[in-house]
C-alpha cells in the first residue's frame, strides 16, 4: 500500500524547498502548482476555457498570471469560476500520478490549499511546512511585484499557519538552519517507510494537538 503524504503550507513557508528535499530521498512528488502551470502554459489544455471565462488573460505564451490574478483576487465568484475550470483537471493529473506510483511505499502530494479545499480527506497524513511570521513576510515581500497589500489579500484566502500546524500530523520547520530542515525531512521519510502512518516521538510534532506515539 502506498502512503499518500499531503504536503502543504502557507505562502512563503518554504514548501517548494521541502518538496525538493523529499525528492532527494527518492520520494515521488506530485506538484499541484507545477501541474497548473503546465495546464495554463503555452498550448495548455485549459487555455480555451480560461480565455472564455476571463477575456484578456490569455496570450501566445499561455495565461498571463498577473492579469488572471488581478481578475480573481478579492472576487469570490470569479475565483470560484476559475477553480471550477482548474481543479478537475488537476485532480485527473493527480490520479494518473498515483496510478503510476502504485508500487511505491511513499509518495508526496504537494498541494498549497490542501486544507482549504478539502484535500486532507484524500491523503493518509499531512505534513505542514511552517516558519515564523517575520520570516514568511520577508520571503514573500522579496518577490517581484509583491506588496504588503497583495500578501495580506493572499493570506486572507488561506487557513492560518497556527490552525494548519494544529491539524497537521507532522510539522516541518523552515525557520531553522537548512541542514536541520533537511535532517527532519530525512528522518520523516525513514520513519514513514519503516513504520507506516504511525507516530514516533521524534516525528510527531504539532503546535497544539498531541499525537500518540506508535
Long-range contacts (C-beta under 8 A, 24 or more apart in sequence): 2-98, 2-101, 2-102, 2-103, 2-104, 2-105, 2-106, 2-107, 3-105, 3-106, 3-107, 3-124, 3-125, 3-192, 3-196, 3-197, 4-98, 4-107, 4-109, 4-122, 4-123, 4-124, 5-106, 5-107, 5-108, 5-109, 5-123, 5-124, 5-125, 5-126, 5-127, 5-192, 6-108, 6-109, 6-111, 6-114, 6-119, 6-120, 6-123, 6-125, 6-126, 6-127, 7-108, 7-109, 7-110, 7-111, 7-114, 7-126, 7-127, 7-129, 8-110, 8-111, 8-112, 8-113, 8-114, 8-115, 8-126, 8-127, 8-128, 8-129, 8-164, 9-112, 9-128, 9-129, 9-130, 9-161, 9-164, 10-130, 10-136, 10-155, 10-158, 10-159, 10-160, 10-161, 10-164, 11-112, 11-136, 11-140, 11-151, 11-154, 11-155, 11-158, 12-131, 12-135, 12-136, 12-137, 12-139, 12-140, 13-129, 13-130, 13-131, 13-136, 13-161, 13-174, 14-129, 14-131, 14-139, 14-174, 14-181, 15-110, 15-112, 15-129, 16-110, 17-174, 17-181, 18-127, 18-129, 18-172, 18-174, 18-181, 18-185, 19-108, 19-110, 21-181, 21-182, 21-185, 21-186, 22-108, 22-185, 22-189, 25-185, 25-186, 25-189, 27-104, 27-106, 27-107, 27-108, 27-189, 28-97, 28-101, 28-104, 28-107, 28-108, 29-107, 29-108, 29-109, 29-110, 30-93, 30-94, 30-97, 30-98, 30-107, 30-108, 30-109, 30-110, 31-110, 32-90, 32-94, 32-109, 32-110, 32-111, 32-112, 33-110, 33-112, 35-89, 35-90, 35-93, 35-94, 36-86, 36-90, 39-86, 39-89, 39-90, 39-93, 40-65, 40-86, 45-89, 46-85, 46-86, 46-89, 49-85, 50-82, 50-85, 53-81, 53-82, 53-85, 54-78, 54-81, 54-82, 66-145, 73-150, 73-153, 73-154, 74-153, 79-157, 83-117, 87-117, 105-192, 105-193, 106-189, 106-192, 106-193, 113-158, 115-159, 115-163, 115-164, 115-167, 116-157, 116-158, 116-159, 120-167, 124-197, 125-169, 125-170, 125-192, 125-197, 126-167, 126-168, 126-169, 126-170, 127-168, 127-169, 127-170, 127-171, 127-172, 127-188, 128-161, 128-164, 128-165, 128-167, 128-168, 128-170, 128-171, 128-172, 129-172, 129-174, 130-161, 130-164, 130-165, 130-171, 130-172, 130-173, 130-174, 130-175, 131-173, 131-174, 131-175, 132-175, 133-161, 135-174, 135-175, 136-161, 162-207, 162-208, 165-206, 165-207, 165-208, 166-206, 166-207, 166-208, 166-209, 167-206, 167-209, 168-205, 168-206, 169-197, 169-199, 169-204, 169-206, 169-211, 170-203, 170-204, 170-205, 171-205, 171-206, 171-207
